[in-house]
């Protein structure tokens, strides 16, 4: 099998000090609508009920079982404290928001957002891949496959959150790939993986509606992946994937 790929655009890969400092190419196979790129894998915990706590504002605070520090999330993405003015299973923790939402629940309910601890999701720029024709862009909730080119491990995912750059995924996505972001200097605080070894394949028009059951995500993403060519096609484009 050959790899007849064409570069269709570039997207931001590193965003620092209010500016994009590094972009990476995004490809398609000839005759296929899926987009793919290789990036790092930062860890996103947004949407998880125990993602953020008022007592853990910034490093080295580690007073609770929060997964990240408040310094790493905008106040606009916090929607009250569970058990106080918000609903959720972790009293005292903030409700943190994701770009993909479930309208069946209010914004101050953890069920309104995609739980990073239980749902594998990727973070993309808002109109990925920002082509002139919006009909060619993916939508929040579309499926993806992420492959660790170093180990060959792969996981299904959905487009669950929006950021200034690509190369980020949920805690559950990292765990599915056999990685453990909580093995940090201050566990359970998470850390990311800076090696540019993670192949993201994103499939337009594969929307998974809320409440985003993992089995449905896996079934739909794997079907799209096999239609794309599966691991045989991935190895044709990236021969270093382990057998």
C-alpha positions in Angstrom: 0.0 0.0 0.0 1.3 3.5 -0.9 0.9 6.8 0.9 -0.5 9.3 -1.6 -0.7 12.2 0.8 -1.1 15.9 0.1 -0.6 18.8 2.5 -3.9 20.8 2.7 -3.0 23.4 5.4 -1.0 24.1 8.5 -2.2 24.5 12.1 -0.7 25.9 15.2 1.2 23.4 17.3 2.7 25.7 20.0 1.1 28.8 21.3 3.1 30.9 23.7 2.7 34.5 25.0 -0.5 35.1 23.0 1.1 34.0 19.7 1.6 30.9 17.6 5.3 30.1 17.6 5.2 26.8 15.7 2.9 25.3 13.1 2.7 21.8 11.7 1.3 20.5 8.3 -2.0 18.8 8.0 -2.4 16.1 5.3 -5.1 14.2 3.5 -4.8 11.0 1.4 -5.8 11.5 -2.2 -9.5 10.8 -2.5 -10.2 10.6 1.3 -11.7 13.4 3.5 -9.9 12.4 6.7 -7.2 14.8 8.0 -4.0 13.7 9.7 -1.0 15.3 11.4 1.8 14.3 13.9 2.1 16.3 17.1 3.0 16.2 20.8 0.3 15.1 23.3 -0.3 17.6 26.1 -2.9 16.5 28.7 -6.3 18.2 29.1 -8.4 17.5 32.2 -11.2 20.0 31.4 -14.7 18.6 32.0 -13.5 16.1 34.6 -15.4 16.6 37.9 -12.1 16.7 39.9 -10.1 18.7 37.5 -9.8 21.9 39.5 -10.2 22.9 43.2 -10.1 26.4 44.8 -7.2 25.4 47.1 -4.8 24.5 44.2 -4.3 27.8 42.4 -0.8 27.3 41.0 2.4 25.2 41.5 3.5 24.0 44.0 0.0 23.9 45.6 -1.2 20.3 46.0 -3.7 20.4 48.8 -6.4 18.3 47.1 -6.9 15.5 44.6 -7.3 18.0 41.8 -5.8 17.0 38.5 -4.5 20.4 37.5 -3.9 24.0 38.8 -6.4 26.8 38.4 -3.6 28.8 36.7 -4.0 26.5 33.7 -7.6 27.3 33.0 -9.4 30.6 32.1 -11.9 31.8 34.7 -14.4 31.9 31.8 -14.3 28.1 31.7 -15.2 27.7 35.4 -19.0 27.3 36.1 -19.4 27.2 39.8 -18.4 24.8 42.7 -20.1 21.4 42.9 -22.3 21.1 46.0 -22.5 24.9 46.3 -23.8 26.7 43.2 -23.2 23.9 40.8 -24.0 20.2 40.4 -21.5 17.3 40.2 -20.2 14.2 42.0 -17.1 16.0 43.6 -18.3 18.6 46.2 -15.9 21.5 46.5 -14.4 21.1 43.0 -15.2 23.5 40.2 -17.3 22.5 37.2 -14.9 23.1 34.3 -16.1 23.5 30.7 -15.4 21.9 27.4 -16.2 23.2 23.9 -18.3 20.2 23.2 -21.4 20.2 25.4 -24.6 18.3 26.2 -27.5 20.7 26.1 -29.7 18.3 28.2 -27.9 19.7 31.3 -27.2 23.3 32.4 -23.7 24.8 32.2 -23.1 24.5 35.9 -23.6 20.7 35.8 -20.6 18.4 35.1 -22.8 16.4 32.7 -23.0 19.4 30.4 -19.3 18.9 29.6 -17.1 16.1 28.3 -15.4 14.3 31.2 -11.7 14.1 30.5 -11.3 11.2 32.9 -13.7 8.9 31.2 -14.0 10.1 27.6 -11.0 10.0 25.2 -11.0 13.3 23.3 -8.7 15.5 21.2 -8.2 19.2 21.3 -8.3 21.0 18.0 -8.4 24.6 16.8 -12.0 25.9 16.5 -12.7 25.2 12.8 -10.1 22.5 12.2 -8.5 22.5 9.7 -9.5 26.1 8.9 -10.0 25.7 5.2 -11.7 28.3 3.0 -14.8 26.0 2.6 -16.4 25.5 6.0 -18.1 22.3 4.7 -14.7 20.6 4.6 -14.0 21.3 8.3 -14.7 18.9 11.1 -17.3 19.5 13.8 -17.0 19.2 17.6 -18.1 15.6 18.3 -16.5 14.1 15.2 -14.4 11.0 15.6 -10.6 10.6 15.6 -8.0 7.9 16.0 -4.7 8.7 17.8 -1.7 6.4 17.3 1.5 6.5 19.4 4.1 6.1 16.6 6.7 5.0 19.2 4.7 2.1 20.6 2.0 1.4 18.1 -0.7 1.8 20.7 -3.9 3.5 19.4 -7.2 4.9 20.8 -10.4 6.1 19.4 -11.4 9.7 20.4 -13.8 12.5 19.6 -13.2 16.2 18.9 -14.1 17.3 22.4 -12.4 20.6 23.2 -11.0 23.7 21.4 -7.6 25.3 22.0 -5.2 27.7 20.4 -3.1 24.8 19.2 -3.4 21.1 18.3 -1.4 18.4 20.1 -3.5 17.9 23.2 -5.9 15.2 24.4 -7.9 14.2 27.4 -6.5 12.2 30.4 -8.5 9.2 29.3 -7.0 9.4 25.8 -3.5 9.2 27.3 -4.4 6.3 29.6 -5.9 4.4 26.6 -2.5 4.8 24.9 -0.7 3.2 27.8 0.6 6.5 29.2 0.1 7.9 32.7 0.1 11.7 32.9 -0.4 11.5 36.7 3.1 10.2 37.2 4.2 13.8 37.8 6.3 15.5 40.4 3.1 16.4 42.3 0.6 13.6 41.6 -2.3 13.5 40.8 -1.4 16.7 38.9 -1.0 15.8 35.2 1.9 16.3 32.8 2.1 16.0 29.1 4.3 14.3 26.5 6.4 16.6 24.4 7.8 14.1 21.9 6.3 14.7 18.5 5.2 11.1 18.0 1.4 11.1 18.1 -0.5 10.6 14.8 -3.9 12.2 14.9 -6.4 11.1 12.2 -9.6 13.1 12.3 -12.7 12.0 10.4 -15.3 14.6 9.2 -19.0 13.7 9.3 -18.6 11.1 12.0 -20.5 12.9 14.8 -21.1 11.1 18.0 -24.0 12.7 19.9 -24.1 13.2 23.7 -23.8 11.6 26.1 -20.8 10.2 24.2 -20.7 6.5 25.2 -17.1 5.2 24.9 -18.2 2.1 23.1 -20.0 4.1 20.5 -17.0 6.4 20.0 -14.8 3.3 19.6 -17.1 1.6 17.1 -17.6 4.7 14.9 -14.0 5.8 15.0 -12.6 2.3 14.2 -15.0 1.9 11.3 -13.8 5.2 9.9 -10.2 4.2 10.5 -10.6 0.9 8.6 -12.3 2.8 5.7 -9.2 5.1 5.7 -7.0 2.0 5.4 -6.4 1.0 9.0 -3.0 0.2 10.4 -1.7 -0.9 6.9 -2.3 2.6 5.6 -0.8 4.1 8.7 2.4 2.1 8.4 2.6 3.0 4.7 2.7 6.6 5.7 4.7 6.1 8.9 6.9 3.0 8.5 8.5 3.4 12.0 5.2 2.2 13.7 6.2 -1.0 15.6 4.6 -4.2 14.4 
